[in-house]
């Protein structure tokens, strides 16, 4: 299974707490303003993310989640059978 890092840009206020706690320096504050007038966080280096969930725990607005996702395509699953 693979994991996916998701930021809810409508909830994120761009406080930077998650950026400060990230051990791999994956997160950056966006240059783009959200609908609510904030600069939300984004994954600048997603390939470096170790899915430790520290950003999720630190976020006061619960704007970050890490979910389990299937990285298998239907074609790949059929080849294995």
HELIX and SHEET records of a PDB file:
HELIX    1   1 UNK A   17  UNK A   21  1                                   5    
HELIX    2   2 UNK A   46  UNK A   48  5                                   3    
HELIX    3   3 UNK A   54  UNK A   58  1                                   5    
HELIX    4   4 UNK A   74  UNK A   80  1                                   7    
SHEET    1   A 2 UNK A   2  UNK A   7  0                                        
SHEET    2   A 2 UNK A  64  UNK A  69 -1                                        
SHEET    1   B 2 UNK A  27  UNK A  33  0                                        
SHEET    2   B 2 UNK A  39  UNK A  43 -1                                        
END                                                                             
